[in-house]
Amino acid sequence: SLTVENKLKNKGIIILNVENIGYDFYAWKTAITLPDLHIEKFDRLVLLNSSAHGPFFSVKNFLNTIEQKDADIIGAIISLEKVRHIQSYFFYFKKSAITSDAFRAYWLNLVPLRGWEDNIKNHEMKITSYFTEHHLKVDAYFIGIDDLNPSFFYPNLLYRAKLPFIKIAKIPKKKNLVLFLKLAFRYVLMWFNLKIIR
C-alpha cells in the first residue's frame, strides 16, 4: 500500500518496481547499477531473494558469524553440487568486494536470462568462480558435505547449524515432517519474540 511505501521511504528505503525478467540476478543488477544509489559507498550489501523462509533463528547471531569470516563475499550456503558455488538466495558482500573492479564489472555486464534453469546455470553456478578468479575470498555460513544440494538433502543439518533462512520449497515434506514441526515452532517463537521487542 502507499502508506507502507511512504513509511519505508521515510526510513531511507528505496522501493523499485521492475519488469519481471531475468529473475533475482537481473533485479539485483537493476538496483545495484542505479547511479543515485552510490553502491560504492556501502559498507555491506545483502542480497536475499524470496525463496528463503524465516527467520527461524537469530539473524543477529547469523550476521555476526558471517561478518567474522575472513572473506569478501559470504553466502548462507556453499553447495558442492556440480560446481562449488554460493546458493543464490543469500549473498553478503563486504566493502572490499563492493568497491572492487570485479564487482562493478560483474553487475554492469550481467544480461537478463528468461529461463530459470539458464539463470541457475549461468548466474548462480558461475558467480562464485567469477569472484574467486578475480582474487576475492568466498566463504559461507554452511558448506555442503558432498555433491548433493544441502537445501534439498540436508535440511536437518541446516536446522542444527541454526541457519535462520531455509528454502522450505526444496525440502521433501513427507520425509521431514518432524523438521517442519520444528520450523513451525521456531517461526512462531521468533515472531512472538519480535512482537515483545516491538
C-alpha positions as a Markdown table, in Angstrom:
| # | Residue | x | y | z |
|---|---|---|---|---|
| 1 | Ser | 0.0 | 0.0 | 0.0 |
| 2 | Leu | 1.0 | 3.6 | -0.4 |
| 3 | Thr | 1.0 | 4.2 | 3.3 |
| 4 | Val | 3.5 | 1.3 | 3.9 |
| 5 | Glu | 5.6 | 2.5 | 0.9 |
| 6 | Asn | 5.7 | 6.1 | 2.3 |
| 7 | Lys | 6.8 | 4.8 | 5.8 |
| 8 | Leu | 9.6 | 2.8 | 4.2 |
| 9 | Lys | 10.7 | 5.8 | 2.1 |
| 10 | Asn | 10.8 | 8.0 | 5.3 |
| 11 | Lys | 13.3 | 5.4 | 6.7 |
| 12 | Gly | 15.5 | 5.8 | 3.6 |
| 13 | Ile | 14.3 | 2.6 | 2.0 |
| 14 | Ile | 14.1 | 2.7 | -1.8 |
| 15 | Ile | 11.4 | 0.6 | -3.5 |
| 16 | Leu | 11.9 | -0.4 | -7.1 |
| 17 | Asn | 9.3 | -1.9 | -9.3 |
| 18 | Val | 11.0 | -3.6 | -12.2 |
| 19 | Glu | 9.8 | -5.7 | -15.1 |
| 20 | Asn | 9.8 | -9.4 | -14.2 |
| 21 | Ile | 12.6 | -10.5 | -16.4 |
| 22 | Gly | 15.9 | -12.1 | -15.6 |
| 23 | Tyr | 14.8 | -13.4 | -12.1 |
| 24 | Asp | 16.6 | -12.2 | -9.0 |
| 25 | Phe | 20.0 | -11.6 | -10.6 |
| 26 | Tyr | 18.7 | -9.0 | -13.0 |
| 27 | Ala | 16.5 | -7.4 | -10.4 |
| 28 | Trp | 19.6 | -7.0 | -8.2 |
| 29 | Lys | 21.6 | -5.6 | -11.2 |
| 30 | Thr | 18.8 | -3.0 | -11.7 |
| 31 | Ala | 19.2 | -1.8 | -8.1 |
| 32 | Ile | 23.0 | -2.1 | -7.8 |
| 33 | Thr | 23.7 | -0.1 | -11.0 |
| 34 | Leu | 21.4 | 2.8 | -10.1 |
| 35 | Pro | 23.6 | 5.9 | -10.4 |
| 36 | Asp | 21.7 | 7.6 | -7.5 |
| 37 | Leu | 22.3 | 4.6 | -5.1 |
| 38 | His | 26.1 | 5.1 | -5.0 |
| 39 | Ile | 26.6 | 1.5 | -4.1 |
| 40 | Glu | 30.4 | 2.1 | -3.8 |
| 41 | Lys | 29.7 | 4.0 | -0.6 |
| 42 | Phe | 28.0 | 1.0 | 1.1 |
| 43 | Asp | 29.9 | -0.8 | 3.9 |
| 44 | Arg | 27.9 | -4.0 | 3.4 |
| 45 | Leu | 25.4 | -5.3 | 0.9 |
| 46 | Val | 22.9 | -8.2 | 1.5 |
| 47 | Leu | 21.1 | -9.8 | -1.4 |
| 48 | Leu | 18.2 | -12.1 | -0.3 |
| 49 | Asn | 15.5 | -13.5 | -2.6 |
| 50 | Ser | 12.0 | -14.6 | -1.8 |
| 51 | Ser | 12.7 | -18.4 | -2.0 |
| 52 | Ala | 14.1 | -18.3 | 1.6 |
| 53 | His | 11.7 | -18.6 | 4.6 |
| 54 | Gly | 12.3 | -17.5 | 8.1 |
| 55 | Pro | 13.9 | -16.3 | 10.3 |
| 56 | Phe | 13.9 | -19.5 | 12.3 |
| 57 | Phe | 16.9 | -18.5 | 14.4 |
| 58 | Ser | 18.6 | -15.2 | 15.4 |
| 59 | Val | 19.6 | -13.1 | 12.4 |
| 60 | Lys | 21.9 | -11.1 | 14.6 |
| 61 | Asn | 23.9 | -14.2 | 15.5 |
| 62 | Phe | 23.9 | -15.3 | 11.9 |
| 63 | Leu | 25.2 | -11.9 | 10.7 |
| 64 | Asn | 27.8 | -11.7 | 13.5 |
| 65 | Thr | 29.1 | -15.1 | 12.5 |
| 66 | Ile | 29.5 | -14.4 | 8.8 |
| 67 | Glu | 30.9 | -10.9 | 9.5 |
| 68 | Gln | 33.8 | -12.7 | 11.3 |
| 69 | Lys | 34.6 | -14.8 | 8.3 |
| 70 | Asp | 37.9 | -14.0 | 6.5 |
| 71 | Ala | 36.2 | -13.5 | 3.2 |
| 72 | Asp | 34.9 | -10.7 | 0.9 |
| 73 | Ile | 31.7 | -12.5 | -0.1 |
| 74 | Ile | 29.8 | -14.8 | 2.2 |
| 75 | Gly | 26.8 | -16.9 | 1.4 |
| 76 | Ala | 24.3 | -18.7 | 3.7 |
| 77 | Ile | 25.3 | -22.0 | 1.9 |
| 78 | Ile | 28.1 | -23.1 | -0.4 |
| 79 | Ser | 26.8 | -26.1 | -2.3 |
| 80 | Leu | 29.2 | -28.6 | -3.9 |
| 81 | Glu | 26.5 | -29.8 | -6.4 |
| 82 | Lys | 28.0 | -29.8 | -9.9 |
| 83 | Val | 30.5 | -26.9 | -9.0 |
| 84 | Arg | 31.4 | -25.2 | -5.8 |
| 85 | His | 29.0 | -22.2 | -5.5 |
| 86 | Ile | 27.1 | -20.0 | -3.2 |
| 87 | Gln | 23.4 | -20.7 | -3.3 |
| 88 | Ser | 22.0 | -17.5 | -4.7 |
| 89 | Tyr | 19.2 | -17.0 | -2.2 |
| 90 | Phe | 21.6 | -15.1 | 0.1 |
| 91 | Phe | 24.8 | -13.1 | -0.5 |
| 92 | Tyr | 26.7 | -10.9 | 1.9 |
| 93 | Phe | 29.2 | -8.5 | 0.3 |
| 94 | Lys | 31.8 | -6.7 | 2.4 |
| 95 | Lys | 33.3 | -3.3 | 1.4 |
| 96 | Ser | 36.3 | -5.0 | -0.1 |
| 97 | Ala | 34.0 | -6.7 | -2.6 |
| 98 | Ile | 31.6 | -3.8 | -3.3 |
| 99 | Thr | 34.5 | -1.4 | -4.2 |
| 100 | Ser | 36.3 | -3.9 | -6.4 |
| 101 | Asp | 36.5 | -3.6 | -10.2 |
| 102 | Ala | 35.3 | -7.2 | -10.5 |
| 103 | Phe | 32.1 | -6.4 | -8.6 |
| 104 | Arg | 31.3 | -3.4 | -10.8 |
| 105 | Ala | 32.1 | -5.3 | -14.0 |
| 106 | Tyr | 30.0 | -8.3 | -13.0 |
| 107 | Trp | 26.8 | -6.3 | -12.5 |
| 108 | Leu | 27.3 | -4.0 | -15.4 |
| 109 | Asn | 27.9 | -6.9 | -17.8 |
| 110 | Leu | 25.1 | -9.2 | -16.5 |
| 111 | Val | 22.4 | -9.8 | -19.1 |
| 112 | Pro | 18.9 | -11.0 | -18.3 |
| 113 | Leu | 18.1 | -14.6 | -19.0 |
| 114 | Arg | 14.5 | -15.7 | -19.2 |
| 115 | Gly | 14.7 | -19.3 | -18.2 |
| 116 | Trp | 15.0 | -20.4 | -14.6 |
| 117 | Glu | 17.5 | -23.2 | -15.5 |
| 118 | Asp | 19.5 | -20.7 | -17.6 |
| 119 | Asn | 19.8 | -18.4 | -14.6 |
| 120 | Ile | 20.9 | -21.2 | -12.3 |
| 121 | Lys | 23.5 | -22.5 | -14.9 |
| 122 | Asn | 24.9 | -19.1 | -15.9 |
| 123 | His | 24.5 | -16.9 | -12.9 |
| 124 | Glu | 24.2 | -19.0 | -9.6 |
| 125 | Met | 26.7 | -21.7 | -10.7 |
| 126 | Lys | 29.2 | -19.2 | -12.1 |
| 127 | Ile | 29.2 | -16.1 | -9.8 |
| 128 | Thr | 31.4 | -17.8 | -7.1 |
| 129 | Ser | 34.1 | -18.9 | -9.5 |
| 130 | Tyr | 34.0 | -15.4 | -11.2 |
| 131 | Phe | 34.8 | -13.7 | -8.0 |
| 132 | Thr | 37.4 | -16.2 | -6.8 |
| 133 | Glu | 39.1 | -15.9 | -10.3 |
| 134 | His | 39.3 | -12.1 | -9.6 |
| 135 | His | 41.0 | -12.7 | -6.3 |
| 136 | Leu | 38.1 | -12.2 | -3.9 |
| 137 | Lys | 37.7 | -14.6 | -1.0 |
| 138 | Val | 34.5 | -16.5 | -0.8 |
| 139 | Asp | 33.0 | -18.4 | 2.2 |
| 140 | Ala | 29.7 | -19.4 | 3.7 |
| 141 | Tyr | 27.9 | -20.0 | 7.0 |
| 142 | Phe | 27.3 | -23.6 | 6.0 |
| 143 | Ile | 29.4 | -25.6 | 3.5 |
| 144 | Gly | 28.0 | -28.7 | 1.8 |
| 145 | Ile | 29.4 | -32.1 | 2.9 |
| 146 | Asp | 29.1 | -33.8 | -0.5 |
| 147 | Asp | 27.9 | -33.1 | -4.1 |
| 148 | Leu | 24.2 | -33.1 | -3.1 |
| 149 | Asn | 22.2 | -29.9 | -2.7 |
| 150 | Pro | 22.2 | -29.1 | 1.1 |
| 151 | Ser | 18.9 | -27.3 | 0.9 |
| 152 | Phe | 17.2 | -30.3 | -0.5 |
| 153 | Phe | 19.1 | -33.3 | 1.0 |
| 154 | Tyr | 20.3 | -32.0 | 4.4 |
| 155 | Pro | 17.7 | -29.6 | 5.8 |
| 156 | Asn | 18.2 | -31.2 | 9.3 |
| 157 | Leu | 21.9 | -30.2 | 9.2 |
| 158 | Leu | 20.9 | -26.6 | 8.3 |
| 159 | Tyr | 18.5 | -26.6 | 11.2 |
| 160 | Arg | 21.1 | -27.9 | 13.6 |
| 161 | Ala | 23.5 | -25.2 | 12.3 |
| 162 | Lys | 20.8 | -22.6 | 13.2 |
| 163 | Leu | 20.6 | -21.2 | 9.7 |
| 164 | Pro | 17.9 | -18.6 | 10.0 |
| 165 | Phe | 16.8 | -18.8 | 6.4 |
| 166 | Ile | 15.8 | -22.1 | 4.8 |
| 167 | Lys | 14.4 | -22.8 | 1.4 |
| 168 | Ile | 11.3 | -24.7 | 2.5 |
| 169 | Ala | 10.1 | -25.4 | -1.0 |
| 170 | Lys | 13.2 | -27.6 | -1.6 |
| 171 | Ile | 12.5 | -29.9 | 1.4 |
| 172 | Pro | 10.7 | -33.2 | 0.7 |
| 173 | Lys | 7.7 | -32.8 | 3.0 |
| 174 | Lys | 6.8 | -36.4 | 3.9 |
| 175 | Lys | 10.4 | -37.3 | 4.8 |
| 176 | Asn | 10.8 | -34.3 | 7.1 |
| 177 | Leu | 7.6 | -34.0 | 9.0 |
| 178 | Val | 9.4 | -33.6 | 12.3 |
| 179 | Leu | 11.6 | -30.9 | 10.9 |
| 180 | Phe | 8.6 | -29.0 | 9.5 |
| 181 | Leu | 7.0 | -29.1 | 13.0 |
| 182 | Lys | 10.3 | -27.7 | 14.5 |
| 183 | Leu | 10.4 | -25.0 | 11.9 |
| 184 | Ala | 6.8 | -24.0 | 12.5 |
| 185 | Phe | 7.5 | -23.8 | 16.3 |
| 186 | Arg | 10.7 | -21.8 | 15.7 |
| 187 | Tyr | 8.9 | -19.4 | 13.4 |
| 188 | Val | 6.1 | -18.8 | 16.0 |
| 189 | Leu | 8.7 | -18.3 | 18.7 |
| 190 | Met | 10.7 | -15.8 | 16.6 |
| 191 | Trp | 7.5 | -13.9 | 15.7 |
| 192 | Phe | 6.4 | -13.8 | 19.3 |
| 193 | Asn | 9.8 | -12.5 | 20.4 |
| 194 | Leu | 9.7 | -9.8 | 17.8 |
| 195 | Lys | 6.2 | -8.7 | 18.9 |
| 196 | Ile | 7.5 | -8.5 | 22.5 |
| 197 | Ile | 10.6 | -6.4 | 21.4 |
| 198 | Arg | 8.3 | -4.0 | 19.5 |
